[in-house]
Amino acid sequence: MGLELLLPLMIIVLIVLMFLQSSKQRKAMKALRDMQDSLAVGDKVLTTSGVHATVVSIGEETLGLEIAPGVRTQWDRRVIREKLNTDPAPGTETGSDTSGSL
């Protein structure tokens, strides 16, 4: 009698796990699409190929990225993996050594 209930229970558990996984994936894809749609000129970005760049122009499906000073290229909007935060963390100083000299 225990084996008769085991197979349907395993099938139900697998279906629930598949649903939860696809739900997580849909949420992650929506967050990525929202980030790609919210890009603005001046944003620092990272592409799926690992290129760090700055957004210099925005088209409907493409972005103009500056990958080096004076080097501008056109990229599909979907290749942007993440927007990089270039703001320094609170409480940190840039450009000076505060550790003291020995």
C-alpha positions as CSV (number, residue, x, y, z in Angstrom):
1,M,0.0,0.0,0.0
2,G,2.9,2.4,0.7
3,L,4.3,2.0,-2.8
4,E,1.0,2.8,-4.4
5,L,1.1,6.3,-2.8
6,L,4.8,6.9,-3.4
7,L,4.8,7.3,-7.2
8,P,1.9,9.9,-7.3
9,L,3.5,11.8,-4.4
10,M,6.9,11.9,-6.2
11,I,5.2,13.2,-9.4
12,I,3.4,15.9,-7.5
13,V,6.7,17.0,-5.7
14,L,8.5,17.1,-9.1
15,I,5.8,19.2,-10.6
16,V,5.9,21.7,-7.7
17,L,9.7,22.0,-7.9
18,M,9.6,22.6,-11.7
19,F,6.9,25.3,-11.2
20,L,9.0,27.0,-8.4
21,Q,12.1,26.9,-10.6
22,S,10.4,28.4,-13.6
23,S,8.9,31.1,-11.4
24,K,12.3,32.1,-10.2
25,Q,13.7,32.2,-13.7
26,R,10.8,34.3,-15.0
27,K,11.4,36.9,-12.2
28,A,15.1,37.0,-12.9
29,M,14.4,37.6,-16.6
30,K,11.9,40.3,-15.9
31,A,14.4,42.1,-13.6
32,L,17.1,41.9,-16.3
33,R,14.7,43.2,-18.9
34,D,13.6,46.1,-16.6
35,M,17.3,47.0,-16.0
36,Q,18.1,47.0,-19.7
37,D,15.1,49.2,-20.4
38,S,16.1,51.7,-17.7
39,L,19.6,52.4,-19.0
40,A,20.5,56.0,-19.6
41,V,23.4,57.9,-21.2
42,G,26.4,57.9,-18.8
43,D,25.6,54.6,-17.1
44,K,28.5,52.2,-16.6
45,V,27.6,48.7,-17.8
46,L,29.0,45.2,-18.2
47,T,28.2,43.2,-21.3
48,T,27.7,39.4,-21.5
49,S,31.2,39.1,-23.1
50,G,32.8,40.9,-20.1
51,V,33.3,44.3,-21.7
52,H,33.1,47.3,-19.3
53,A,31.7,50.4,-21.1
54,T,29.8,53.6,-20.7
55,V,26.5,54.2,-22.5
56,V,26.8,57.2,-24.9
57,S,23.7,56.8,-27.0
58,I,20.4,54.9,-26.8
59,G,18.3,53.6,-29.7
60,E,15.2,51.5,-29.7
61,E,17.0,48.1,-29.9
62,T,20.7,49.2,-29.7
63,L,23.1,51.1,-27.5
64,G,26.1,53.1,-28.3
65,L,28.9,52.1,-25.9
66,E,32.2,53.8,-25.3
67,I,34.6,51.0,-24.5
68,A,37.7,53.2,-24.4
69,P,38.2,57.0,-24.7
70,G,37.1,57.8,-28.2
71,V,36.2,54.2,-29.1
72,R,32.4,53.9,-29.6
73,T,30.6,50.8,-30.8
74,Q,27.0,49.8,-31.3
75,W,25.6,46.9,-29.3
76,D,22.3,45.2,-29.0
77,R,20.5,46.2,-25.8
78,R,20.1,42.5,-24.8
79,V,23.8,42.0,-24.3
80,I,24.0,44.2,-21.2
81,R,24.4,41.9,-18.2
82,E,24.4,44.5,-15.4
83,K,24.6,48.1,-14.6
84,L,27.7,48.9,-12.6
85,N,27.5,51.1,-9.5
86,T,30.4,53.6,-9.7
87,D,29.4,55.5,-6.5
88,P,31.9,55.1,-3.7
89,A,30.7,53.3,-0.6
90,P,29.7,55.7,2.3
91,G,32.6,56.3,4.6
92,T,35.3,55.5,2.1
93,E,37.7,58.1,0.6
94,T,39.2,57.9,-2.8
95,G,42.5,59.2,-3.8
96,S,44.2,59.4,-0.4
97,D,45.7,56.8,1.9
98,T,44.3,57.0,5.4
99,S,46.1,53.9,6.7
100,G,49.1,55.9,7.9
101,S,52.8,55.4,7.1
102,L,55.2,53.2,9.0
